[in-house]
Amino acid sequence: MQYLPGKHIIATLETSDQKRIATYADFQQAVDQLILQYQLKKLGEIYHNFSPAGFTAVICLSESHISIHTWPEHNKINVDIYLSNFQRNNDGTVRAIYESVVAFFDAAITHEQTITR
């Protein structure tokens, strides 16, 4: 099987939607839907709400990972999504999931980096 490098998107987003970045419950439901929609395989996950607000989430996939960290006090979200192309080409899937995350948070992109690796 030929090795095809995957796509890794790392970004900082900004939003004024304090409800979306305060706790993880809504994000967890949204990302679970994306995982089903794109037929990815979840291996494990950890979610944590911070006090007084903000959350972190790391979802381990057989294809790699999705991670989010929010800072409501700064209206910021850090996003890290990487999918390998080991069994299928996931380049479009990475971009689609990323765009869905940006839309979920009703966010503006302040920094975005795409790495092929």
C-alpha positions in Angstrom: 0.0 0.0 0.0 1.4 3.4 -1.0 1.8 5.9 1.8 -0.2 9.1 1.3 0.4 11.9 3.8 -2.5 13.2 5.8 -3.7 16.7 6.5 -3.3 18.4 9.9 -5.2 21.7 10.5 -4.2 23.8 13.5 -6.1 27.0 14.1 -7.1 29.7 16.5 -10.7 31.0 16.3 -12.5 33.9 17.9 -16.2 34.0 18.8 -18.6 36.0 20.8 -20.9 33.0 21.4 -20.1 32.5 25.1 -22.6 29.7 25.5 -20.8 27.5 22.9 -17.4 27.9 24.5 -18.4 27.7 28.2 -19.0 24.0 28.5 -18.4 20.9 26.3 -21.9 19.2 26.2 -23.1 20.7 22.9 -19.7 20.3 21.3 -19.6 16.7 22.3 -22.9 16.0 20.6 -21.8 17.9 17.4 -18.5 16.1 17.1 -20.1 12.7 17.7 -22.4 13.5 14.7 -19.4 14.4 12.6 -17.6 11.2 13.5 -20.6 9.2 12.4 -21.2 11.3 9.3 -17.6 10.8 8.1 -17.4 7.2 9.2 -14.5 7.7 11.5 -13.6 5.3 14.3 -13.5 6.8 17.8 -11.0 5.0 20.1 -11.4 7.2 23.2 -12.2 10.6 24.4 -11.7 13.0 27.3 -13.7 16.1 28.0 -13.2 18.5 30.8 -15.1 21.7 31.9 -13.1 24.4 33.6 -14.3 26.7 36.3 -15.8 29.2 35.9 -16.0 28.5 32.2 -14.1 26.9 29.2 -13.4 23.3 28.2 -10.9 21.0 26.6 -11.7 18.0 24.5 -9.5 15.4 22.9 -11.0 12.7 20.8 -8.7 9.9 19.8 -9.6 8.3 16.4 -8.1 5.3 14.6 -7.3 7.9 11.9 -5.7 10.2 14.5 -7.4 13.0 16.6 -9.6 16.1 17.1 -8.8 18.4 20.0 -10.3 21.7 21.1 -9.5 24.1 23.9 -11.6 27.1 24.7 -10.8 30.4 26.5 -14.1 32.2 27.1 -12.3 35.0 28.9 -10.6 35.8 25.6 -13.3 34.6 23.2 -10.7 32.1 21.8 -10.8 28.5 20.6 -7.8 26.4 19.7 -8.5 23.7 17.2 -6.2 20.8 16.2 -7.5 18.2 13.7 -5.4 15.5 12.0 -6.5 12.6 10.0 -4.1 10.2 8.3 -4.6 8.8 4.9 -3.6 5.2 5.8 -6.7 3.4 4.6 -8.5 6.1 2.6 -7.9 9.7 1.6 -9.2 11.9 4.4 -8.0 15.3 3.1 -11.5 16.5 2.3 -12.8 15.0 5.6 -10.3 17.1 7.6 -11.4 20.3 5.8 -15.1 19.5 6.2 -14.8 18.7 9.9 -12.8 21.9 10.5 -15.4 24.0 8.6 -18.1 22.4 10.7 -16.3 23.3 13.9 -15.8 26.9 12.8 -19.6 27.0 12.0 -20.5 25.4 15.3 -18.7 28.1 17.3 -19.9 30.8 14.9 -16.3 31.8 14.8 -13.9 33.9 12.8 -10.5 32.4 11.9 -7.7 34.4 13.4 -4.9 31.9 12.5 -4.9 28.8 10.4 -2.1 26.4 9.4 -2.5 23.3 7.3 0.3 20.8 7.4 0.7 17.8 5.0 2.4 15.0 6.9 
